[in-house]
Amino acid sequence: MTIASHIAELKRKHETLSTAVEQAQRAPGIDDLHVAELKKQKLKLKEEISRLQGA
């Protein structure tokens, strides 16, 4: 897997998590810890993308 394809896959996962966060925040009775965990995963992906783009 090339770096470019890896970055593209990470961006796809990041977008999927963005959608999941938005849906979770709109859902009644959703656990705030679940939303926080999704946001944490999203941030880790964003950091990894930035790290790879800088390499």
N, C-alpha and C positions, 0 to 999 in steps of 0.2 A: 504494500500500500504506500503510495507516495504521500508526501506531506500535504500536498494540495487536496488529495482525496480524503485524507484524514481530517483536515480542517473542514472540508465540505460536510463530512459526516457529523462532526461536532456541532457545526452550525445548524444542521437539520435537527439534531437532538435538542439543541438550545431552543429552537423555535417550537418544537413539540412541548417542551417544558413550559415555555411562555404561555402557550395555549392552555395547558393543564392548570397553571397558576391562575389565569384569568377565570377559567371555569370554576375552580375551587373557591375562589373569592366570591363568586356570585351565588354559589350553592348555599342554601340555608342549612345551618347546623354543621358546617364543615369545621373540622378540628384545626385550630390555628397552628398547632404543632406540625400538622401535615403540610399546610401552606408554607410554613417556615422551612421545612425540610426540602420541599420542591424548589424554593427560592435559593437555598444553599447549594443544591445540585446545579441549578442554573448558573450561579455565580462561579462554581468550580469549572464548569464548561467554558464560560466566558474567559476565565483566567487562562485556561489551557489553550484556547484559541489565540489569545493575545501572545502567549509565550511562544507558540509555534509560528505565528506570523512574524515575530521578531527574530526568529532563528534563521 
